[in-house]
Amino acid sequence: MDIHTRLRQLIAKEQISVSQFEREIGVGKNTIATLLRKESAISHVILDKVNKRFGLFSAYWLLLGRSKDQNMIDCLESIKKDIDATFDDYRQKMGEKN
């Protein structure tokens, strides 16, 4: 699922029209409608406006389809794997020297 689909989901969940959504976040008329129709890039300014007005739907969710917490957990798990691999390499090298 991409960011445009998630943006459509947000609008549907809020039960508002695209034009109402545009007014709610404070962008020009047809800005979001055109963005969704063309599936063009979404600027950080629009993401920020969406996040400020619809805080339940975070920028993390819009961009990645996941919560900020899940991204943090994944990052920490990746770091742990890297550290474990580094220690495994170190232990193997130290074992070869003895």
N, C-alpha and C positions, 0 to 999 in steps of 0.2 A: 504494500500500500504506500502511496506517495503523499507528499505534503498537500497536494491539491485535493485528494480524496479525503484526507483528514480535515481539511478546512471545510469541505462540503459537509462532513459529518458534524463538525462543530455547529455550523449554521442550522442543520437539520435538528440537532439535539436541542438547540435554543429555540426552535420553532419560530424562526424569524425569516424574513425574505433576505435575499442578498443585498437589496438596496437598504433595508433596515440595518443590516450588519454593517454596511459601509458607513451609515450615519452614526451607529453606536461606537465604532472605533475611530471615527473622525477622518475619513479619507474621502476623496472626491467621488462624485457620482460615476458609476460604472468602473471604478478602479478595480474592485474585487471581481465584478462580473467579467470584465475583460481578462483579468489575470487567470480566472478559472477557465474561461472559454479557450484561451490560447495556451493554457498551462505554462505560462511564462514564469520566470524567476520571481520569487517573493523576497522583497527587500527586508533588511533588518529593521527598518522603520515600521513596516507593516507588522512584522512579528512582534515588535515591542508594543505597538498599539493593541494588538490582539491580546497579548499577555496581560497588559494593564487592565483592559476592560473585562476579559474573560479569564481571570486568573486560574480557574479550575482546569483550563486547557493550557498547559504550560508550553513555552516555546520548545522545550525538549520533546514534548509529545508531538507537537506539530512537525518538527523537523525529523524526528527519529521514530515516532510511534511508541515511545517509551517514556517512563517517568525519569526525573532527575536522579532519584534514588537508585533505580535499576541501572542507570548509566554509571553511577558511582560504584555500585557493587561489581559490575562487569570490569571496570577499570582496576579496582583493587584485586580482583581475581587474576587479571592479566599480569599485574605487577608481581603478585605472589608466584605465579608460574615462572616468570622471568627470574626471580630471586632463587626459587628452588632449582631451576636449571643451572644457574650460575654456581650455586653450592655443589650440585652434582658434578659439574665440570671440575670444580676445585678439588673435591674429594677424589675424583678419578685421577687427576694429575698428581695429587699428593701420594696416592697409592702407588702410582707408577714410579715415583722417585724413591720410595722406601723399599 
